[in-house]
Amino acid sequence: MLAPQDAPSMPELSFACTLFTAQPKNMDHLMYHVVTRRTLLSSLCLAASSSICLQLSGCAQLDSNLTPSQYLDQNSTNIELDQAIPWHAFTNVDETKVFLAGEYHGLVASVEARKAMINCLASNTDVRGILFEYGFGAGILIDQYLQTGDEDLLEMFMNQASGTFMGRVEERDFLQWLRAYTADLPSDKRLRAFGVDVDHQTYLALYALNQLVEQHGAVPDAIASAISSISTELKGHTSTESPKDLLNSAAFSNLRSALDEQPQACSKFFGDDLSTVEMLCTSHERAVEYHAMSDSSQLETGLRDQWMAKAFAFVREANPTMNFFGQLGYAHTMQSPTKTQANTQVGDLDSCMPFATLLNEDSSLSGKICTIQYAYASGDQLADCTSDLDLSDFEPWCGQDTFFNLDSTGSPFMGEHCIVLDQASSTSSTTDYLQKLLLLSNVQETTPISS
């Protein structure tokens, strides 16, 4: 997802939160949701009424005498973001195959938390795959950067990412840190990068596609024109152009025709890379479809989350023994949809299926996904990314970066104490949506590369 290059500054008593359910109408603007102190108080009032309704309707109750405050006291860990999160902070993750952190894009603390998470999980688990909210093709290039350290490749990526949450000084510094961190690992432990979003930056997808073409030999005559158009189109553009300049890519259109009309010639030429080429082509098509809907003010109907699940399934099939960590926008990481999210993203609850929710439909992953929700504190004010959570239980920890387990034995958050304000079901528990919460105290914004 994109964050505006000219994001508004945050007043002392307000907090701008991006609603991570849609791309903006253009590449430079986002829809912002401002959580003010008044909004927070209103949310707390709603939480109180929701609590009464929960008691009447009844959530699954656990045998526990701990109040939420007492439980959090016993299941919280103060952390330092310049260090790995202590492994003892995590509980009930022995069977976890996918860790998903839900962030607010464009904050320094979000970038620092991602580093601390990777440092912890790569050191203590079998996590080797890092999922990015980059396009599928962009992820191929970032993976190449991790393995080779080619700074020219990183610079090209940053040029195309200008004006988005990716095109920030801290994001570039993070990728350089991740490259150095990976290079120091044993060869069988090195991290891999995977982009699971649609390819908003067509140039990067086209570049990745052209690299695949160059790895193969003679082009069959039946697809020669389609293949040559890839390099021709790439040479006709620069990596500093606006990403939208290539949305109507003739090269991808020609390639789709070749894949559909000349499948044998394509299979002969691309060999084992054919499935990757198919994914690149489809990723571009989904991006075109998405932006057409966004430009006409239509709701996205979950297009991106559906694609993200498809992209992840492709990655996982190619790496069946790999476990994963991904830090994505909040709306993609909730394991159940909220009504607010559904109304904003797709228009109705039945159609709202966040990425993490879709992953849980896979029997091999169900119950093996851990969602870590990030929340942020500015002074004495708490805010999650979409105002869907009542965070009043966590107020005593304002000002200190703190990690909370919500799913340990005896947790009231696994039972009737649900902090989700606008639940899909009156019988939902907090841990139906998320299992951990990381409270971050720094709301400083990241710096655009151009600055």
GIGIPE-V406604 format. One record per run of one state. SS is the DSSP state (h for helix, s for strand, l for the rest). FROM is the first residue (numbers start at 1). TO is the last residue. If there is no record, write none. Layout:
BEGIN
ss: (SS;SS)
from: (FROM;FROM)
to: (TO;TO)
END
This chain:
BEGIN
ss: (l;s;l;s;h;l;h;l;s;l;h;l;s;l;s;h;l;s;h;l;h;l;s;h;l;h;l;s;l;h;l;h;l;h;l;h;l;h;l;h;l;s;h;l;h;l;h;l;h;l;s;l;s;l;s;l;h;l;s;l;h;l;s;l;h;l;s;l;s;l;s;l)
from: (1;14;19;32;37;58;68;75;76;79;87;90;98;104;107;108;125;127;136;149;151;161;168;169;184;187;190;192;198;202;215;221;236;243;247;250;262;263;296;303;319;323;330;334;339;346;349;352;355;361;369;379;381;384;389;390;392;398;402;406;412;415;420;421;430;433;436;441;445;446;448;449)
to: (13;18;31;36;57;67;74;75;78;86;89;97;103;106;107;124;126;135;148;150;160;167;168;183;186;189;191;197;201;214;220;235;242;246;249;261;262;295;302;318;322;329;333;338;345;348;351;354;360;368;378;380;383;388;389;391;397;401;405;411;414;419;420;429;432;435;440;444;445;447;448;451)
END
